[in-house]
Amino acid sequence: MNELSTIYNKIGLNYTNLRQADPRIAHSVHSALGPARSILNVGAGAGSYEPRDKAVTAVEPSVKMIGQRPPSNATVIRGVAENLPFEDDSFDAAMAILTIHHWSDQEKGVAEMRRVTRGSIVFLTYDASFQSFWLLDYFPEFIALDERNMPLMQEYENWLGTVEISPVPIPHDCTDGFLAAYWRRPYAYLDEKVRTGISSFWAVGDVSDGLKKLEADLDSGAWEQQYGHLLELDELDCGYRLVVAT
């Protein structure tokens, strides 16, 4: 269907084993959705963070990802954000979780979400201007990737009007294996299986230099000397943001 579908057809081979919705992040997302009864999930992946007690319609381009969904009452449609097959004002609320950076036309996709949604629109995304996450010291190519693909926070306001933007701290034992989930478990990034569930590693390709440097610093104690203070924290702001338009 598009490049995103191709990438996630590969990632989807083991996705649900690596990407389990974290209940603390889920609470933030569900609270932002408010009392909505009908919810559209755009770029739904395997269905993480969908409220199980609501009428959910999921739109996802990847067949593999759809096939990884656990049993639920959600209506699942293969499609893309830029061309949603629904009438105006079809849903009480809409959500898009760690997906907008993959869309081919972000402005059009957001406009489509607004067109079909009566109430709140909720994005869990990443602030590309945030560059304080230690992993970027080892993989600086992620910075260029985010600057190229992640919309700036200001763009949400341009597209949707007034929005509320709040940080989403990542728990040290986060169960959802996205890029920053292992900020307090640095050895995890050396595990190829862990990396297969993280689209950033797929997108940049060869990361062998960064892996060698990280492994060497972990073995020598250089990582702990520079970042060991993080091991005392229960959660960390790694740049993830909840954007809510009401």
C-alpha positions in Angstrom: 0.0 0.0 0.0 3.0 2.3 0.8 6.4 2.3 2.3 5.0 2.3 5.8 3.0 -0.9 5.1 6.2 -2.5 3.7 8.2 -1.6 6.9 5.6 -2.8 9.3 4.9 -6.0 7.3 8.5 -6.8 8.4 8.3 -5.4 11.9 5.0 -7.1 12.4 6.6 -10.6 12.5 7.2 -10.3 16.2 5.6 -7.0 17.1 3.1 -7.9 19.8 5.7 -9.8 21.8 7.8 -6.7 22.0 5.3 -3.9 22.1 2.9 -4.4 24.9 0.9 -1.3 25.8 2.2 0.2 29.1 -0.7 0.7 31.5 0.6 4.0 32.8 0.9 5.5 29.3 -2.5 3.9 28.4 -4.0 5.8 31.4 -2.8 9.1 30.0 -4.2 8.3 26.5 -7.6 7.1 27.8 -8.0 10.1 30.1 -7.3 12.4 27.1 -10.0 10.7 25.1 -12.5 11.7 27.8 -16.1 10.3 27.8 -16.1 9.4 24.1 -18.0 6.2 23.2 -16.9 5.8 19.6 -13.2 6.1 18.9 -11.2 6.0 15.7 -7.6 4.7 16.0 -5.5 5.8 13.0 -2.3 4.0 12.2 -3.5 1.5 14.7 -0.8 -1.1 14.4 -1.6 -4.2 16.5 -4.2 -2.2 18.6 -2.1 -1.0 21.5 -3.7 1.6 23.7 -7.2 1.1 22.3 -9.8 1.3 25.1 -11.4 -2.1 25.4 -14.7 -0.7 26.8 -15.3 1.6 23.8 -16.6 1.2 20.3 -13.2 1.3 18.4 -12.7 1.5 14.7 -9.0 0.8 13.7 -7.4 1.9 10.5 -4.1 0.3 9.6 -2.2 -0.2 6.3 -0.1 -3.2 7.2 -1.6 -6.7 6.8 1.0 -8.2 9.1 0.2 -5.7 11.8 -3.6 -6.4 11.5 -2.8 -10.0 11.8 -1.0 -9.4 15.1 -4.0 -7.9 16.7 -5.3 -9.7 19.8 -9.0 -10.6 19.8 -11.3 -7.6 20.4 -14.6 -6.1 19.4 -12.9 -3.4 17.3 -13.8 -2.9 13.7 -10.6 -3.1 11.6 -10.1 -1.6 8.2 -7.0 -1.6 6.0 -6.4 2.0 5.0 -4.3 5.1 5.5 -4.7 8.4 7.5 -4.7 10.5 4.3 -7.9 8.9 2.9 -10.2 7.9 5.7 -13.3 6.0 4.4 -15.8 7.6 6.7 -18.5 10.3 6.7 -17.9 13.7 8.4 -18.3 13.6 12.2 -18.5 9.8 12.4 -16.6 9.5 15.7 -16.7 11.0 19.2 -12.9 11.0 19.4 -9.8 9.9 17.5 -6.3 8.7 18.5 -3.0 8.2 16.7 -0.3 6.6 18.7 3.4 6.8 17.7 2.4 6.8 14.0 2.2 10.3 12.5 5.9 10.3 11.6 5.2 7.5 9.1 2.4 9.3 7.2 3.1 10.4 3.7 1.1 13.7 4.1 0.8 14.6 7.7 -1.3 17.7 7.3 -3.8 15.8 5.1 -3.9 13.0 7.6 -4.6 15.3 10.5 -7.3 17.1 8.4 -8.9 13.8 7.7 -9.0 13.0 11.4 -10.6 16.3 12.2 -13.1 15.9 9.4 -14.4 12.5 10.7 -14.2 13.4 14.4 -16.7 15.4 16.5 -14.6 15.7 19.6 -11.1 15.2 20.9 -8.1 14.1 18.8 -5.2 12.6 20.7 -1.7 12.0 19.5 1.1 10.3 21.3 4.2 11.5 19.5 7.8 12.7 19.9 9.1 16.3 20.0 11.9 16.4 17.5 13.4 19.4 19.2 14.1 17.3 22.3 17.6 15.9 21.9 18.6 15.1 25.5 18.0 11.4 25.4 21.3 9.6 25.9 20.7 7.1 23.2 21.1 9.9 20.6 24.8 10.2 21.6 25.3 6.7 20.2 22.9 7.0 17.3 22.9 10.6 16.1 21.3 9.6 12.9 18.1 9.3 14.9 18.1 13.1 15.3 18.1 13.7 11.5 15.4 11.0 11.1 13.2 12.8 13.6 13.8 16.2 12.2 12.9 14.8 8.8 9.8 12.9 9.8 8.4 14.3 13.1 6.1 17.3 12.9 7.1 20.2 15.1 4.8 20.8 18.1 3.7 24.1 16.5 2.4 22.3 13.5 -0.3 20.6 15.5 -1.7 24.0 16.4 -1.5 25.2 12.8 -3.5 22.2 11.7 -5.9 21.9 14.6 -6.1 25.2 16.4 -5.6 25.2 20.2 -4.0 22.1 21.5 -2.7 21.0 24.9 0.8 19.5 24.8 2.1 17.6 27.8 5.2 15.4 28.5 4.7 11.7 28.8 7.5 10.4 31.2 8.6 6.9 30.3 8.6 4.4 33.2 11.9 2.6 33.9 10.2 -0.7 33.4 8.1 0.4 30.4 6.4 -2.6 28.8 6.0 -1.0 25.4 9.3 -1.5 23.5 9.5 1.7 21.5 12.8 3.6 21.1 13.1 5.1 24.6 11.5 2.2 26.5 14.8 0.9 27.6 16.4 4.1 28.8 17.3 2.5 32.2 18.1 -0.9 30.5 20.9 0.1 28.1 22.0 -3.5 27.4 18.6 -4.1 25.8 19.6 -2.1 22.8 22.4 -4.6 22.0 19.7 -7.3 21.6 18.7 -7.6 17.9 15.3 -9.0 18.9 14.6 -5.8 20.8 15.7 -3.7 17.9 13.4 -5.5 15.5 10.4 -3.9 17.2 11.7 -0.4 16.9 11.0 1.3 13.6 13.9 3.8 14.0 16.5 1.1 13.7 14.8 -0.2 10.6 14.7 3.3 9.1 18.4 4.2 9.5 19.7 0.8 8.4 23.3 0.1 9.5 23.8 1.0 13.1 26.8 -1.2 13.8 29.1 1.7 14.7 26.7 2.9 17.4 26.2 -0.6 18.8 29.9 -1.2 19.0 30.4 2.1 20.9 27.5 1.4 23.3 28.8 -2.1 24.0 32.3 -0.9 24.6 31.1 1.9 27.0 28.9 -0.6 28.9 31.7 -3.0 29.2 34.3 -0.4 30.3 32.0 1.4 32.7 32.0 4.6 30.7 28.3 4.5 30.2 27.6 4.2 33.9 30.1 7.0 34.7 28.3 9.4 32.4 24.7 8.2 32.8 24.7 6.2 36.0 22.6 8.8 37.7 19.6 7.7 35.6 19.6 4.3 37.3 18.2 6.0 40.4 15.1 7.4 38.5 11.8 5.7 38.2 10.7 7.7 35.1 12.4 10.0 32.6 11.3 12.6 30.1 12.7 11.2 26.8 10.8 13.6 24.5 7.5 11.9 24.1 4.4 14.2 24.1 0.7 13.9 24.4 -1.0 16.3 22.0 -4.7 16.9 22.5 -7.1 18.9 20.4 -10.6 19.3 21.8 
